Amino acid sequence: MDRDAVLALLIAQLRDVVPDLAEKPIIGTDSMAELGVDSIERSEILMNTLEALALDLPMVHLHGPRNLGELADLLHGKL
C-alpha cells in the first residue's frame, strides 16, 4: 500500500467516525483538530486505521504528526 492509499484510508475512517465531514473536502494538510475532531473521535479513527493496516503500534507513537499527510507518512513508514 502506498502513502496515498494510507491517506485515503485515514480520510475514509475520519468520515466514518465523524459523519458530519462526509461532504467536506479533506486534504493531507488538514489536521483533525482543524476539522473539529475531538480526542475520543481521534482515538477511534487511529485505532480503526491501525486495525485496517494490520499495524500494532502504541497510540503514543501517533501524536507527533501535525496533519493527515504527516500521519499518513508516519503510518506508511511502519508498513
N, C-alpha and C positions, 0 to 999 in steps of 0.2 A: 504494500500500500504506500502510495507516495504522499508527500506533505499536503497537497491539495485535497486528497481524499480524506486525510485526517481532519483538515479544516472543515470540509463538508460534513463529516460525521459530527464534529463539535457543534456546528450550526444546527444540524438536524436534532441533536439531543437538546440543545437550547430551546428550540421551537417546540419540542415535545413537552418539556418540563414547564415552559412559560408560553402557553398558547396565545397570549396577547401579542407575542412577537411574530406570529405566523405570517403576517403580511408585511412586516417591516423588513426593508433591505438590510442585510447584515454582512459586513465585510471583515477581513482579517485585522484591520486597525481598530475595530470596535472592542471595547472592554465590556466585560459582563456588568461592571458597576455602572458604566455609562448607559447600558441598556436597561437598567433598573432591576437587575437580578440580585436577589438577596442571598445571604450566606447559606441558607438551607437549600435554596434552589441551586446555587453554585455547586454545593457538595453533591447533590443528586445528579447534576449534569456531568460532573467529573467522574463519579462512580459508574454511571451508565456508559460513559465513553471508555473508561478503563476496561470495563467488562467486555464491551464490543471489540476492543482491540486486543483482548486477552492479555492485558498487562497487569502485573501485581506490583504496584508502587505505593509507598506511603503517601497520603494526601499532602503531607508537609513538603514533599518534593515538587508540588504543583503550584506553589504560592509565589514564585518569582516572576513569571511572565506578566507583562502589563496589558496585553491584549490577546485576542483569539489567535492571531497569527503567530505570536511568540509561543503561545501554549501549544499550537499545532506543531511548531518546530521542535519544542521540547519532547512532545509525545512521539513524534516521528523518529527522533533520535534514539528513543528507547525501544523501538520495534526491532 
